[in-house]
Amino acid sequence: MFGPKFLMSKNPGDYEFKLLWNNKLARSIKFTVKPGGSFDNGIGTSNSLGNDRIIYSVTVIGDQDGMWDKAAWKTDAFYGNPLMGFTALP
């Protein structure tokens, strides 16, 4: 029926999640799973977002979203507050 489960917590390393939208590549998120299964990069904690909040930069691919403000994270990311320690991807 199904093969063995793949647990990221048992397989630390670099990962990439890709999202298709309308059968086209639309998003990419790269992250690292640390030994023990954690993938927190510290941004959620340093911004007091609460327990188990993880913030990652997402690459928007293509033009399906139309025009959008790529610098909005600097002022509007969290209810009008910039995220400390966050760097957007080019």
OpenMM code with the backbone's topology and positions (N, CA, C; nanometers):
from openmm import Vec3, app, unit

residues = "MET PHE GLY PRO LYS PHE LEU MET SER LYS ASN PRO GLY ASP TYR GLU PHE LYS LEU LEU TRP ASN ASN LYS LEU ALA ARG SER ILE LYS PHE THR VAL LYS PRO GLY GLY SER PHE ASP ASN GLY ILE GLY THR SER ASN SER LEU GLY ASN ASP ARG ILE ILE TYR SER VAL THR VAL ILE GLY ASP GLN ASP GLY MET TRP ASP LYS ALA ALA TRP LYS THR ASP ALA PHE TYR GLY ASN PRO LEU MET GLY PHE THR ALA LEU PRO".split()
positions = [
    Vec3(0.0828, -0.1172, 0.0000),
    Vec3(0.0000, 0.0000, 0.0000),
    Vec3(0.0884, 0.1251, 0.0000),
    Vec3(0.1336, 0.1694, 0.1148),
    Vec3(0.2209, 0.2859, 0.1252),
    Vec3(0.3583, 0.2409, 0.1704),
    Vec3(0.4616, 0.3153, 0.1290),
    Vec3(0.5974, 0.2859, 0.1706),
    Vec3(0.6220, 0.3359, 0.3118),
    Vec3(0.7437, 0.3236, 0.3584),
    Vec3(0.7759, 0.3709, 0.4936),
    Vec3(0.7636, 0.5237, 0.5023),
    Vec3(0.7303, 0.5721, 0.6211),
    Vec3(0.7165, 0.7162, 0.6426),
    Vec3(0.8544, 0.7822, 0.6395),
    Vec3(0.8618, 0.8986, 0.5791),
    Vec3(0.9838, 0.9773, 0.5789),
    Vec3(0.9668, 1.0872, 0.6824),
    Vec3(1.0451, 1.0827, 0.7868),
    Vec3(1.0377, 1.1823, 0.8927),
    Vec3(1.1540, 1.2790, 0.8797),
    Vec3(1.1228, 1.4051, 0.8623),
    Vec3(1.2298, 1.5046, 0.8528),
    Vec3(1.3091, 1.5110, 0.9821),
    Vec3(1.2437, 1.4865, 1.0955),
    Vec3(1.3140, 1.4907, 1.2233),
    Vec3(1.4247, 1.3857, 1.2309),
    Vec3(1.4121, 1.2803, 1.1542),
    Vec3(1.5137, 1.1744, 1.1506),
    Vec3(1.6112, 1.1925, 1.0343),
    Vec3(1.5886, 1.2968, 0.9533),
    Vec3(1.6713, 1.3220, 0.8347),
    Vec3(1.7085, 1.4698, 0.8271),
    Vec3(1.7967, 1.5166, 0.9185),
    Vec3(1.8338, 1.6580, 0.9165),
    Vec3(1.9033, 1.6943, 0.7857),
    Vec3(1.8903, 1.8207, 0.7490),
    Vec3(1.9540, 1.8689, 0.6270),
    Vec3(1.8741, 1.9816, 0.5645),
    Vec3(1.9120, 2.0181, 0.4434),
    Vec3(1.8465, 2.1260, 0.3698),
    Vec3(1.7293, 2.0722, 0.2883),
    Vec3(1.6188, 2.1474, 0.2901),
    Vec3(1.4979, 2.1091, 0.2184),
    Vec3(1.4471, 2.2283, 0.1387),
    Vec3(1.3659, 2.1984, 0.0386),
    Vec3(1.2987, 2.3026, -0.0375),
    Vec3(1.1565, 2.2557, -0.0660),
    Vec3(1.0600, 2.3432, -0.0354),
    Vec3(0.9193, 2.3170, -0.0633),
    Vec3(0.8811, 2.4025, -0.1833),
    Vec3(0.8232, 2.3413, -0.2844),
    Vec3(0.7799, 2.4143, -0.4036),
    Vec3(0.6291, 2.3998, -0.4183),
    Vec3(0.5632, 2.5097, -0.4521),
    Vec3(0.4178, 2.5122, -0.4640),
    Vec3(0.3787, 2.5413, -0.6078),
    Vec3(0.2906, 2.4586, -0.6599),
    Vec3(0.2325, 2.4832, -0.7917),
    Vec3(0.0985, 2.5520, -0.7742),
    Vec3(0.0728, 2.6514, -0.8587),
    Vec3(-0.0548, 2.7208, -0.8580),
    Vec3(-0.0966, 2.7307, -1.0040),
    Vec3(-0.2154, 2.6817, -1.0352),
    Vec3(-0.2623, 2.6750, -1.1741),
    Vec3(-0.1622, 2.5991, -1.2624),
    Vec3(-0.1068, 2.4928, -1.2073),
    Vec3(-0.0092, 2.4076, -1.2767),
    Vec3(0.1193, 2.4800, -1.3148),
    Vec3(0.1508, 2.5886, -1.2451),
    Vec3(0.2762, 2.6621, -1.2667),
    Vec3(0.3466, 2.6796, -1.1332),
    Vec3(0.4792, 2.6746, -1.1357),
    Vec3(0.5561, 2.6975, -1.0145),
    Vec3(0.5323, 2.8401, -0.9666),
    Vec3(0.4882, 2.8551, -0.8411),
    Vec3(0.4510, 2.9867, -0.7902),
    Vec3(0.5277, 3.0279, -0.6648),
    Vec3(0.5736, 2.9323, -0.5842),
    Vec3(0.6418, 2.9632, -0.4583),
    Vec3(0.7523, 2.8620, -0.4326),
    Vec3(0.8529, 2.9079, -0.3579),
    Vec3(0.9612, 2.8211, -0.3134),
    Vec3(1.0040, 2.8655, -0.1743),
    Vec3(1.0156, 2.7700, -0.0840),
    Vec3(1.0624, 2.7975, 0.0525),
    Vec3(1.1771, 2.7017, 0.0811),
    Vec3(1.2914, 2.7574, 0.1205),
    Vec3(1.4062, 2.6747, 0.1577),
    Vec3(1.4250, 2.6836, 0.3083),
    Vec3(1.4527, 2.5687, 0.3702),
    Vec3(1.4736, 2.5655, 0.5148),
    Vec3(1.5661, 2.4505, 0.5505),
    Vec3(1.6186, 2.4559, 0.6713),
    Vec3(1.7099, 2.3532, 0.7204),
    Vec3(1.6498, 2.2873, 0.8431),
    Vec3(1.6489, 2.1551, 0.8437),
    Vec3(1.6072, 2.0783, 0.9605),
    Vec3(1.7334, 2.0420, 1.0376),
    Vec3(1.7364, 2.0816, 1.1644),
    Vec3(1.8521, 2.0570, 1.2498),
    Vec3(1.8433, 1.9175, 1.3098),
    Vec3(1.9554, 1.8621, 1.3549),
    Vec3(1.9489, 1.7338, 1.4264),
    Vec3(1.8502, 1.7453, 1.5430),
    Vec3(1.7651, 1.6500, 1.5577),
    Vec3(1.6605, 1.6540, 1.6594),
    Vec3(1.5268, 1.7001, 1.6037),
    Vec3(1.5252, 1.7507, 1.4801),
    Vec3(1.3994, 1.7834, 1.4145),
    Vec3(1.3578, 1.9284, 1.4154),
    Vec3(1.4309, 2.0165, 1.4814),
    Vec3(1.3932, 2.1579, 1.4849),
    Vec3(1.4260, 2.2256, 1.3529),
    Vec3(1.3407, 2.3178, 1.3101),
    Vec3(1.3724, 2.4001, 1.1942),
    Vec3(1.3423, 2.5470, 1.2205),
    Vec3(1.3414, 2.5835, 1.3482),
    Vec3(1.3215, 2.7220, 1.3890),
    Vec3(1.4481, 2.8022, 1.3591),
    Vec3(1.4330, 2.9146, 1.2900),
    Vec3(1.5474, 3.0002, 1.2599),
    Vec3(1.5606, 3.1168, 1.3572),
    Vec3(1.4756, 3.1230, 1.4603),
    Vec3(1.4864, 3.2239, 1.5651),
    Vec3(1.4101, 3.3527, 1.5406),
    Vec3(1.3564, 3.3736, 1.4219),
    Vec3(1.2886, 3.4998, 1.3916),
    Vec3(1.1577, 3.5115, 1.4697),
    Vec3(1.0798, 3.4049, 1.4765),
    Vec3(0.9551, 3.4083, 1.5522),
    Vec3(0.9792, 3.4379, 1.6989),
    Vec3(1.0803, 3.3758, 1.7566),
    Vec3(1.1131, 3.3963, 1.8977),
    Vec3(1.1615, 3.5380, 1.9226),
    Vec3(1.2510, 3.5890, 1.8381),
    Vec3(1.3068, 3.7235, 1.8588),
    Vec3(1.2029, 3.8331, 1.8396),
    Vec3(1.0920, 3.8035, 1.7730),
    Vec3(0.9842, 3.9003, 1.7525),
    Vec3(0.8657, 3.8762, 1.8445),
    Vec3(0.8822, 3.7880, 1.9423),
    Vec3(0.7779, 3.7571, 2.0415),
    Vec3(0.6455, 3.7205, 1.9755),
    Vec3(0.6507, 3.6311, 1.8769),
    Vec3(0.5297, 3.5891, 1.8060),
    Vec3(0.4579, 3.4744, 1.8748),
    Vec3(0.5122, 3.4239, 1.9832),
    Vec3(0.4492, 3.3146, 2.0559),
    Vec3(0.5199, 3.1832, 2.0294),
    Vec3(0.4750, 3.0810, 2.0971),
    Vec3(0.5344, 2.9479, 2.0835),
    Vec3(0.5107, 2.8900, 1.9450),
    Vec3(0.6084, 2.8157, 1.8966),
    Vec3(0.5960, 2.7404, 1.7718),
    Vec3(0.5630, 2.8263, 1.6498),
    Vec3(0.6062, 2.9509, 1.6474),
    Vec3(0.5878, 3.0367, 1.5297),
    Vec3(0.7202, 3.0413, 1.4547),
    Vec3(0.7164, 3.0088, 1.3284),
    Vec3(0.8369, 3.0071, 1.2468),
    Vec3(0.8134, 3.0956, 1.1250),
    Vec3(0.9087, 3.1829, 1.0962),
    Vec3(0.8994, 3.2763, 0.9845),
    Vec3(1.0108, 3.2444, 0.8856),
    Vec3(0.9747, 3.2261, 0.7601),
    Vec3(1.0717, 3.2032, 0.6531),
    Vec3(1.0394, 3.2929, 0.5353),
    Vec3(1.1415, 3.3285, 0.4619),
    Vec3(1.1230, 3.4052, 0.3396),
    Vec3(1.0751, 3.3112, 0.2292),
    Vec3(0.9763, 3.3552, 0.1544),
    Vec3(0.9203, 3.2766, 0.0449),
    Vec3(0.9535, 3.3466, -0.0862),
    Vec3(1.0051, 3.2723, -0.1813),
    Vec3(1.0313, 3.3280, -0.3128),
    Vec3(0.9047, 3.3170, -0.3962),
    Vec3(0.8556, 3.4314, -0.4446),
    Vec3(0.7392, 3.4346, -0.5326),
    Vec3(0.7921, 3.4231, -0.6747),
    Vec3(0.7444, 3.3230, -0.7466),
    Vec3(0.7944, 3.2929, -0.8804),
    Vec3(0.6850, 3.3211, -0.9833),
    Vec3(0.7226, 3.3856, -1.0914),
    Vec3(0.6271, 3.4123, -1.1978),
    Vec3(0.5470, 3.5389, -1.1745),
    Vec3(0.4437, 3.5566, -1.2565),
    Vec3(0.3648, 3.6798, -1.2519),
    Vec3(0.2174, 3.6555, -1.2195),
    Vec3(0.1857, 3.5401, -1.1626),
    Vec3(0.0461, 3.5076, -1.1339),
    Vec3(-0.0164, 3.5978, -1.0284),
    Vec3(0.0660, 3.6630, -0.9460),
    Vec3(0.0150, 3.7488, -0.8397),
    Vec3(-0.0067, 3.8922, -0.8843),
    Vec3(0.0348, 3.9263, -1.0037),
    Vec3(0.0253, 4.0647, -1.0477),
    Vec3(0.1269, 4.1502, -0.9739),
    Vec3(0.1004, 4.2784, -0.9644),
    Vec3(0.1915, 4.3701, -0.8962),
    Vec3(0.1721, 4.3600, -0.7452),
    Vec3(0.2831, 4.3597, -0.6717),
    Vec3(0.2771, 4.3582, -0.5263),
    Vec3(0.4010, 4.4274, -0.4716),
    Vec3(0.3925, 4.4758, -0.3499),
    Vec3(0.5006, 4.5519, -0.2870),
    Vec3(0.6007, 4.4556, -0.2244),
    Vec3(0.7150, 4.4393, -0.2878),
    Vec3(0.8172, 4.3461, -0.2393),
    Vec3(0.8882, 4.3958, -0.1137),
    Vec3(0.8702, 4.5203, -0.0781),
    Vec3(0.9341, 4.5759, 0.0410),
    Vec3(0.8364, 4.5885, 0.1582),
    Vec3(0.7141, 4.5393, 0.1451),
    Vec3(0.6124, 4.5546, 0.2497),
    Vec3(0.6533, 4.4893, 0.3812),
    Vec3(0.7374, 4.3869, 0.3757),
    Vec3(0.7784, 4.3182, 0.4988),
    Vec3(0.8517, 4.4127, 0.5931),
    Vec3(0.9114, 4.5190, 0.5394),
    Vec3(0.9882, 4.6109, 0.6235),
    Vec3(0.8985, 4.6914, 0.7178),
    Vec3(0.7749, 4.7174, 0.6778),
    Vec3(0.6863, 4.7992, 0.7600),
    Vec3(0.5535, 4.7323, 0.7932),
    Vec3(0.5064, 4.6413, 0.7090),
    Vec3(0.3721, 4.5871, 0.7251),
    Vec3(0.3666, 4.4380, 0.7578),
    Vec3(0.4774, 4.3763, 0.7867),
    Vec3(0.4804, 4.2312, 0.8011),
    Vec3(0.3977, 4.1803, 0.9181),
    Vec3(0.4038, 4.2467, 1.0306),
    Vec3(0.3346, 4.1981, 1.1502),
    Vec3(0.2577, 4.3132, 1.2124),
    Vec3(0.1380, 4.3372, 1.1614),
    Vec3(0.0508, 4.4438, 1.2113),
    Vec3(0.1222, 4.5787, 1.2158),
    Vec3(0.1935, 4.6131, 1.1083),
    Vec3(0.2607, 4.7415, 1.0991),
    Vec3(0.3981, 4.7461, 1.1631),
    Vec3(0.4448, 4.6347, 1.2160),
    Vec3(0.5759, 4.6300, 1.2789),
    Vec3(0.6722, 4.5481, 1.1930),
    Vec3(0.7933, 4.5992, 1.1702),
    Vec3(0.8904, 4.5205, 1.0939),
    Vec3(0.9360, 4.3986, 1.1737),
    Vec3(0.9797, 4.2964, 1.1045),
    Vec3(1.0307, 4.1771, 1.1700),
    Vec3(1.1807, 4.1919, 1.1941),
    Vec3(1.2239, 4.1827, 1.3190),
    Vec3(1.3652, 4.1907, 1.3515),
    Vec3(1.4346, 4.0624, 1.3093),
    Vec3(1.5511, 4.0736, 1.2480),
    Vec3(1.6295, 3.9578, 1.2101),
    Vec3(1.5886, 3.8917, 1.0801),
    Vec3(1.4887, 3.9461, 1.0123),
    Vec3(1.4387, 3.8871, 0.8893),
    Vec3(1.5067, 3.9532, 0.7688),
    Vec3(1.5460, 3.8728, 0.6727),
    Vec3(1.6026, 3.9240, 0.5484),
    Vec3(1.5251, 3.8626, 0.4336),
    Vec3(1.4703, 3.9462, 0.3486),
    Vec3(1.3948, 3.8973, 0.2329),
    Vec3(1.4912, 3.8477, 0.1266),
    Vec3(1.4482, 3.7480, 0.0522),
    Vec3(1.5269, 3.6995, -0.0592),
    Vec3(1.5157, 3.7969, -0.1749),
    Vec3(1.6204, 3.8066, -0.2565),
    Vec3(1.6129, 3.8994, -0.3701),
    Vec3(1.5110, 3.8565, -0.4732),
] * unit.nanometer
topology = app.Topology()
chain = topology.addChain("A")
for resn in residues:
    res = topology.addResidue(resn, chain)
    for name in ("N", "CA", "C"):
        topology.addAtom(name, app.Element.getBySymbol(name[0]), res)
